Amino acid sequence: MAANFQKLHRRVWQTLSSIKTGVILLILVVIVSALGTVILQRPVTESDELQRAYSPATLRIFDAIGLTDIFHAWWFVTLLLLVSLSIIAASIERFPNAWRYFARPYKYPEEGFRRSLPTQAQIAIPSPEVGLAAAKRALERMRFKPERVLHNERASLFAERNRMSEMAVYIVHASLLLIFLGGIVDAIWGWRGFLKLDQGEQASQIELHDGTHRALPFAIRCESAGQERYQDGTPKKWWSKLAVVEAGRDVQHKEIVVNDPLVYRGVRFYQASFGSTGKVAEFLATVTPLSGGGAQREVALKPNTPVALDGNASVELVEFIPDYVVGDGQVYTRSAEMENPAAHLVITSKDTGKRVHYWIPAIEGIAENGASPYRFDPKDLKMAYFTGLEVSHEPGQWGVWAGVVLMGIGLGFVFYVAHIRFWVVPVSDHDGKVSLWIGGTANRNRDAFESHFKELVDKIAEELGAQRKARKPSAVPQVEDLEVLTTK
């Protein structure tokens, strides 16, 4: 029984740590994520738009299997967990060998290694120390730091650059894990909703995609909203001036536009939509006293807000109808379109309390304009607008962004930083002639490495040539001090 369990455990481990498994799972994550950008997602997309885009049967199926909210679906979280486990298993399986290679670099090339190395060259030298000294100077000119290595009482040189490049794959693995961790945290503890506010309105309840509501520990107030248009009349951008209200006072103000949200306590408010409420924000009119006892002036009327006209009367905008129709002695709203507007004003006398109903335009049988001591001439009309805010709380975003930054670093090492190694070993042939064996390798960018290797060989030959010219017949070559390392 124990043997069967161990065999099953080993098989599961081998499957998880397989590169093929990891690649397949990554491809599935990419495909599903792409579906999330093609299929309309809740709550970003309003229900009416979803119903127009898909048939009722299709929408029911999409909702049932989570395709309208892919990044919060349980099966997407499971997929992220599986690919994360695969990356961890593959890293654990291969990391010991990679770490040994990184921590204990191969500094002395044995004869078998030298014979099999693809990139190598040999230069005749008068003695081992002369050749090593020339190679040391050549490597230093190329900004390498050569190390003198003793192996079986034989001296050689080893130089390398960018050893960290060997660990780049694990940097990429760590970045993927951070990104997936952020996605998992967002899917489990994050939420998204929608908030619609009229100008001047304040709210702290967010409507989530499933129709439930979530209370915020603070409130958001829309101070104003509007849009800018191009010359042809098409919308250029929407904007909203928002205020964060906490403990009864304003703690933050910001004007938001698309892709520039207001962020407070980890909650983001994005500009998502904008439109007219069909209500009046301000009605401007010129008031003329009919008695001739006062001067003509301009008043700004806001809905249900009395405005004093003089010492004895006030006027109030009680109703605005964008498209009115009269029937059975009543005024009705035919549509929300600005087709046939009418404004209903009430003039109140402070002395008598008498109320006069004044309509613009005058509606026969309903308006009492003739009894009004004032004439009102419309001058301008400002409609009220609402702002639609997409609200999200994404506690895993720190992991996603950290992973993106780390991936950029890892991919930079993978594609642009090569681990270059050079070995320089004095060797003797059967006739006792001494030559300098030079070998090298790189883990990537072979063409660039070949150029570096040729440059090194040329510089060593150049150093040897200069040394021969400078040497006198009786002179003994002087070898500069090198760091001495002993290999096992």
Buried (B, 14 or more C-beta within 10 A) or exposed (E): EEEEEEEEEEEEEEEBBBEEBBEEBBEBBEEBBEEBEEBBBBBBBBEEEBEEEBEEEEBEEBBEEBBBBBBBBEEBBEBBEBBBBBBBBBBEBBBEEBEEBBEEBBBBBEEEEBEEBEBBBBBEBEEBBBBBBBBBBBBBBBEBEBBBBEBEEEBBBBBBBBBEBBBBBBBBBBBBBBBBBBBBBBBEEBBBBBBBBBBEBEBBEBBBBEEEEBEBEBBBBBBBBEEEEEEEEEEEEBBBBBBBBBEEEEEBEBBBEEEEBBEBEEBBBBBBEBEEBBBBBBBEBEBBBEEEEBEEEEBBBBBEEBBEBBEEBBBBBBBBBBBBBEEEEEBEBEEEEEEEBBBBBBBBBEEEEEEBBBBBEEBEEBBBBEEBBBBBEEEEBEBBBBBBBBBBBBBBBBBBEBBEEBBEBBBEBBEEBBBBBBBBBBBEEEEEEBBBBBBBBBBBBEEEBBEBBEEBBEBBBBBBEEBEEEEEEEEEEEBEEBEEBEEE
